[in-house]
Amino acid sequence: CRLSGCDAAGASFAKAVLVDVEAAEARFADADFAGADLTGANLRAALCQQAKFPKAKLTKATLVAADLRYCDFGKAELQGADCSDAKLGFASLELVRADGAVFRRADFDLVRAHKA
């Protein structure tokens, strides 16, 4: 599936299967990805402010330089994801699984996170 550059602000992708989706530079502000499977997704430089990812599977996803400020990642799976240079300010990372994830130069200003 190719969604690169699309504008899907406010759209619902809840429980959708979007494995290996190409969505670089897409606009997903305030979109709902609750329980969605985004394994291997390419969200490089995507605008996702205030998007909801609770219980979403983002294993091995590319979130490099994505704007993820104010996102809800509660109980999401980010194992092996690349979040280098991502903006995660004010995001909720409560009970997230991120074994092997990469967060080089990521911005974590005022992130909420609790130990799993």
N, C-alpha and C positions, 0 to 999 in steps of 0.2 A: 504494500500500500504506500502511495506517495502523497504526502500532505505538505511537502516543503513549501514555505512561503505562504501558506493558506491563512485565512483569518477565520478562526473558529472560537472567537471570544465568547464565553458564556455557554458554549455547547456542552452537552452531556455525552460522555463516553463511558459512563459507569458500567463496569463489568464487561467492557468491550475487549476483544482479543485483537491487539495491535502489535503482534510480535514482529520485530524487525521493521517497523514502520519508519519511513524516511520523512521526518518533519522538521528539518533544519530551518531556522528562521521563521517558523510558524508563530502565529499569535493565538495563544490559548489562555489569555487572561480570564480569570474567574470560571474556567472550564471545570467540569467534574469528571475525574478519572477514578472515582472510588471503586476499588476492587478490579480495576482493569489490568490486563496483562500486556505490559509494554517491554517485555524481555527483548533486549538487543535494539531497542528503539534509538533512533538518532534524533535528539532534540537539541542539537548544537545551536546555540544562540537563539533559542526559542524564548518568546516573551510569555511567561506563565504566571505573572503576578496574581496572587490570591486564588490560584487553582487548587483543587482538592484532589489529593492522591492517597487518602486513607486506605490501607490494606492493598494498595496497588503493587504490582510486581514490576520492578524496574531493574531487574538483574541484568548486569552487563550493558546497561543503557548508556548512551553518550549524552551528557548534560553539560558539556563544556561551554562556558560563557553564557549559560542560560540564565534568565532573570527569574528566579524562584522566590522572590521576596513575598512574604506573607502567605506562603503555601502551607497547606496541611499535609504532612507526610506520615501522620499517625499510623504506626504498625506497618508501614510500607517496607518492601524488600529492595534494598539498594546494593546487594552483594555484587562486587566487581564493577560497579558503575563508575564512570569517569565524570566527576563533578568539578574538574579543574576550572578555575576562574569563574565559577558560578556565583551568583549573588543570592545568598540564602538569608539575608537579614530578615528578622522577625518571623522566620519560618518555624513551624512546629515539627520537630523531629522525634516526638515522643514514641518510645518503644520501636524505633526503626532498627532494622537489621542491615548493617553496612560493612560486613566482613569483606576485606579486600577492595573496598571502594577507594577511589583516589579523590582527594580534596585539595590539590595543590593550588595555592593562592585564592582559595574560595573565601568569600566574605560571609562571616557568621555573626554579624552584629545582632545582638539581642535575640538569639535563637533560643527556643525552648526545647530542652531534651531531658529525658529521664532514662536511667539505666534500665535495660530490658531484664 
